[in-house]
Amino acid sequence: MIREYFYKRGKRYASKWTVLLIDLSIVSVAFILAYFIRFNLSFNFDVQKLWAQLPIMVALFLLAFLSAGSYKGVVRHTGIKDVYAIFNAVCLASIGAIGVVMVNRYFDWVDGFTIPLSIIIINSLISFLALSASRFVFKIAYESLMNQSKSPVKNLIIYGAGESGIITYNTLTNHSKMKVKVIGFVDNSQKKVGKQINGVKVYGKSILTEQFVKYNNISEVIFSIQNIRPKQLRTLVNEIVDLPVKVKIVPPVEDWINGELKVSQIKRVQIEDLLDRPPIEIKNSKVLKDFEDKVIMVTGGAGSIGSELVRQICKYNYRTLIVVDQAESALYDLQQELKQAGFFNFVPIVGDIRDKNKMRTLFEEYRPDRIFHAAAYKHVPLMEQNPYEAVKINVAGTKTIVDLSLEYDVEKFVFVSTDKAVNPTNVMGATKRIAEMYISCRQQEGKTKFITTRFGNVLGSNGSVIPLFRKQIEKGGPLTVTHKDITRYFMTIPEASQLVLEAGAMGKGGEIFIFDMGESVKIMDLAKNMIRLSGFHYPDEIDIKITGLRPGEKLYEELLANGENTLPTYHDKIMISKIREIDYARTRNMIDELCISNLFFKDNVVQIMKSIVPEYISNNSDFCKLDKNNHQAEVKEATEAGLPQLNN
């Protein structure tokens, strides 16, 4: 009953005037104690003088408290800054008392008023200790009462005993709604191991064992190390991911809100934090000058890559930004986001790039100088079943924008391609490769500079594997992986968009830009890490199911096709692919045929695509039969010509 009373009362903060009254009572008692201590705990002093001096001392402390503001702090959240305020107030009051005594000696304002210096010093020490102790006693009592409430206490470890770790400790323990207990700090520095911080012991990392975690009922480990590199973080996380704990991380200090860490900013370690390479940074950017007073159009502007392109372009000094997408809801969401961020110089257009009349109207009205073509269908299994839509958007749609760019003298056209266009094994990759080839065919025909960017999978984009895994974990699993050996290259959405913008600025026409994406990631390992980082055990709590390769899916992605090599650029992570020569006239005629053919007959469409892209060999798909037929036709042709047969 008493606990419930204090729990309800504890939700309200004590009035600062109540705190001030209590503080004045404490210094009054402290002054009396100072006299007793000075005279060896006896009454061998003039008690009348004590009662005459007490109101003056209380008045001096009142002025000091008001000046230092020591009474304004929330007592239950008392910290080092509150102790500093008390110290300043006590010093001010003591200096004031000494000043009053000294002045009274000359002017005799108060008859016989004098206080021995020793009593002032003793009073200062007792007051400081009593005021500080009273706050911490109340804080401890409050926390004890609150921790006995129905909410369970969360035990955790802070990894890092430096300044960031101490701030994290204070943030967690001072949060009124958090029921946490820091069991200890963990640090790699032997100089810190064995010592205590705020009464909490510092351990070496060797204590992070399953036995220690279970014995202390630890539920979380929070990494609080500033300027930690992804490789170092990955090493530390890998050492504890098998423990039954959630792994969280404190953000860099520059991301703290108004320079202060908030509990809400302490997030779980994400798989993005453990990339095998540092984030790409463009230090010699030419984008600023390239966008100056230009009209820019982004197709597919509401998609994963397109919307990030728009967000980044909005920060530059362009003339007009045209955002084209056929997804009305996604475009509306982007429009509202940009307006709330304070960006208004853009024009959202609901339109389909296949509609040449609509696109021509846009080109006629706005006369774009720069085009970033990100509109595409990208989901491999869906496009394998719908080659009609894949060709119409990825090839015919691109062809429409390319043709209009030449017609209206667009200065630069930047095409967003994919690593799946390299030696394609599926319809989606083949359509992107055909689009690349068409751009190459038209490169020399006008003033437009055509530039292609080619990169791997984008973390967090619509339909990517990581959001899928997160949803599967939320449902309790299992996670689905198509093959135990499948690997992919990954990059973040901002990195992908940054690369596209930089390529557009540095490109002189005809290049395919690729970049160093580090080591490819094994999807099986990625799935295991995501399970562990979510606080679950693999395979006991959440398992991984091998489902088999999907139609058209590769085991390994490539960034360069056979016969291609690279040239360096001014950025060591960005390279230019030197593509092999193609027969422009023949290729363009076949692409024209593809775009006007009867696309409802899947086999006919794919057959034409395979003729345009000889390296397109289907994998795990219904269209594998076309490759077999092609091979049989080649064997028959070689036999009739009297040539030796080639092995498979």
Secondary structure, DSSP 4 states (H G I P E B T S, - for coil): -HHHHHHHHHTSPPPHHHHHHHHHHHHHHHHHHHHHHHTTTS--S-HHHHHHHHHHHHHHHHHHHHHHTGGGS-GGG--HHHHHHHHHHHHHHHHHHHHHHHHHHHH-SSTT----HHHHHHHHHHHHHHHHHHHHHHHHHHHHHHHTSSSPPEEEEEE--SHHHHHHHHHHHH-TT--EEEEEEE-S-TTTTT-EETTEEEE-GGG-SHHHHHHTTEEEEEE--TT--HHHHHHHHHHHTTSSSEEEEPPPGGGSBTTB--GGG-EEPPGGGG-SSPPP--SS--HHHHTTT-EEEEETTTSHHHHHHHHHHTTS--SEEEEEES-HHHHHHHHHHHHHTT----EEEE--TT-HHHHHHHHHHH--SEEEE------HHHHHH-HHHHIIIIIIIHHHHHHHHHHTT-SEEEEE--GGGSS--SHHHHHHHHHHHHHHHHTTSSSPEEEEE---EEET-TT-HHHHHHHHHHTT--EEES-TT-EE-EEEHHHHHHHHHHHHHH--SS-EEEE---SPEEHHHHHHHHHHHTT--TTTTS-EEE--PPTT--SS--SS-TT-EEEE-SSTTEEEEEPPP--HHHHHHHHHHHHHS-TTSHHHHHHHHHHH-TT----SSTTHHHHHHHHHHHHHHHHHTTPPPPP-
